[in-house]
Amino acid sequence: MNKNKEQLLNKRYKAEQRFRLYGLSAIFMALLFLTIFIFKIFSTGYSAFQKTWLIVPVTFDAELMMLDQNPSKEDLQDADYYDIALKSMADLDPNANEDQENELKRMVSYFFEKEIKNELLNDPNLIGKTKEVYLTASDDLDQVFKGNYPRDLPEDQRRVSDYQLKIFDQLVANGKVESKFNISFFTNADSREAELAGIASSFMGSIFSILVCLMIAFPVAVLAAIYLEEFAPKNRFTDFIEVNINNLAAVPSIVFGLLGLGVLLAIFQLPRSTPLVGGITLSLMTLPTIIIAARASLKAVPPSIREAALAMGASRMQTTMHHTVPLSMPGTLSGTIIGLAQALGETAPLILIGMVAFVNTIPGSPMDPAASLPVQIYIWAESAERGFVEKVSACIMVLLGFLIIMNLFAQIIRHKFEKKWS
Amino acid sequence: MNLILFTFIVLLGFTSYYFGRKKAYTIQSTKKRLTALPQFYGYYLAIWCAIPAFIIFSLWAIFEPTIVKLLILSDYSNQGYLDDELNLLYEKSKALSRGQFTGEITPFIEASAEKYLSLRSIAQSSKVVIVLSAIIASVAYAYKRISSNSRTREPVEKFLNAVLFTASLAAILTTVGIVFSLIFQTIDFFKVIPLFDFVFGTHWYPAKAFVRDSSEVLDPTMYSDTFGAVPIFAGTFFIAFIAMCVAIPIGLMSGIYLAEYASTKVRQYAKPLIEILAGIPTVVYGFFAALTVGPFLKELGTSMGLEVSAESALAAGGVMGIMIIPFISSLSDDVITSVPQSLRDGSYAMGATKSETIKRVIFPAALPGIVGSILLGVSRAIGETMIVVMASGLAANLTLNPLESTSTITAQIVVILIGDQAFGDPKTQAAFALGMSLFLVTLCLNIVALRVVKKYREKYE
């Protein structure tokens, strides 16, 4: 009898421990996913912040460039750089035949002509001399240098030929290949060539969309929250508005994309693919988030504040505008920033309103076609070239960086400025 | 141009505020009592400046394009053009006047373009004149009207109240906008494709419905067996099911652990860390699923002798489940914490262990709230787009094998609408019909979930 009881008790304690273990392992799993996730992104992405350069001696032969004696600045602008660019690449291997010369050319980006031109424009005295110029390596060689390229594949399955690898290895052995911080990743617009593609255009697109979103969503949401929390009579219509807000907060984002497409583009005829339309669509999406946050922080202002103001003879509007709203601002602002951070990471609605178009210029206003950072991630992730994989991860790192900064900012506002009433 | 005008009007508003307040001070200096604080006199005048400007701006925005179009097309009336051709002509001349025209330039179009430009400039300048004169007139009128005993605070506050009320309508307007943008395309779609074929058809090949010539007579038989949405709906619920299989156990157990077992310190760090998972953009999850999880599962399957598609439903659903974990864990944590302590104490007093208390007392008490949080999670899973677009297949495939690829409502919408769309084409309309069904399904789930959670909260508060 006693033994039975003890067994039962033991069993129950074991069950207790098991249950606790389940809980712990669930949390552990969730955190494990997070770690794997971040590790994977960082380990594939960090190399994109480095760019591989080939150091190639270029002879600025005036004759080949069709330049006269003492050329002016315009002459230098219009000169023909293609021949000397080709020649300097071909000179890497004096014994190269025509096919091999072509392969040599493809070891650098198609931008190489311009890079050589810029070198001369910076220093016009170089004419007739030879200088070692940094040329952007092609994305495949970039990956080879970073060790991400499967060199042991059979040659016909690679985009880099054995010949190119041979020359490249010689260059590496001579110290003519260098890896430097990839500035162009931040200053270039998108490109079909992985080695030249950058995030400048999508970054500006994101900034413009977020600004438009902020300018629309913030005032409307705060005013709506003030009305609902401070002035609205308790009736069915107010209830209806509330049900609407709560529902909108849970409507899938892609539906907002359909709204943008069907109303903003089709009926109002706003320009396609622009951050303006993207921002308006995102603002409709963030509106409920900000309203809910603003209402919560208005609600947190204790009634004694309102009563004191009313007792001093302030009208209800004055009480609200002079006392309640300023006191609720920290909470509202941090809610706004969190809403904007959500909007910044949103992709699907922007795809529907055409912000996936290939844009190789940096937009100067919200009316210019642009992509946004998450859409850029999508575009690059769908590209087949190996060089884009690390670009995607790097772009994700930039995006996550922004999200972290925004969330930290929201936390700081909340902790520094929010008054604790108790 | 408009920006300059706008800035100017804002400046005018500030000036009127200044003059209103100044007048109030003048009245005050004559030892007369004011009925409101001086700044209300200023606000009053500023409102009298803003209202006419707003009315005229909106009138212009609504009527200017229509009138200009009518005037331009009046040149072409009685020449036997069809409506569509006239619209095209108008668009062409508009494009030409902006320098964006790339077709053949005919004298007609050139003339229209010139006329368009001149009409636009007439419209612009008349707008400037009318707006400014209206503002000056109304502000002058109001300025004369205000005196020591005129009421200014009440109208100003009424106006503010009206503005606040209008802002609160934004939520309703958005909902109306959603329904409006979906419903017309959906109705048009069901005019061509019978509702029955859409709901019960088992073949989904929207690529078959190529863009038609608008003159061609609609032939419904052309689309039979093209827009059967069963595989899409099945795929959507299937992937959502896989996601919930991952999210419910992990999310619920971590919610319980955080609420009942974890020390304050663990809770303080673990909760925000788990919530990071909810803050990661979905496109990042999509990339992770497509690049890491999909190939990993494929390799794993091959080593076990299974045939796994690189775009399997399992990869998309599993990653989606990870995304949903924090929704369920946070919500169920909240729900469990709000179960009154007295229930726990009663159970402990009877000698129950902690896990027995949780399983037999707290869980049943918190069940409605937990169900609500799960329903919200399901609604998330159904509406999730980027993970499926990037990691699951794009061809609709009626299957219950998690190792094969399937497609979802959201993925199909993106596939159809990416790139240029032709409105009026059944393929485009199909995307809107899918959007409508998505909206309705998530709406129902949300309403039920929110109601359940609300009822539950009321019970214990």
Interface residues (C-beta under 8 A of the other chain):
Chain A: R12 Y13 A15 E16 R18 F19 R20 Y22 G23 L24 S25 A26 I27 M29 A30 L31 F33 L34 F37 K40 I41 P219 V220 A221 L223 A224 I226 Y227 L228 F231 A232 F240 I241 V243 N244 I245 N246 N247 L248 A250 V251 P252 S253 I254 V255 F256 G257 L258 L259 L261 G262 V263 A266 L284 L287 P288 I291 S315 R316 M317 M321 A341 Q342 L344 G345 E346 T347 A348 I351 L352 V356 P374 V375 I377 Y378 A381 E382 V389 V392 S393 I396 L399 L400 L403 N407
Chain B: R153 E157 L160 N161 V163 L164 F165 A167 S168 L169 A170 A171 I172 T174 T175 G177 I178 F180 S181 L182 F184 Q185 P249 I250 G251 L252 M253 S254 I256 Y257 L258 E260 Y261 A262 A270 L273 I274 I276 L277 G279 I280 P281 T282 V283 V284 G286 F287 F288 A290 L291 T292 I322 I325 P326 S329 T353 K354 S355 E356 I358 K359 L376 S379 R380 I382 G383 E384 T385 M386 V389 M390 T410 I413 V414 L417 I418 G419 Q421 F423 A431 F432 G435 L438 F439 T442 L443 N446 I447 A449 L450
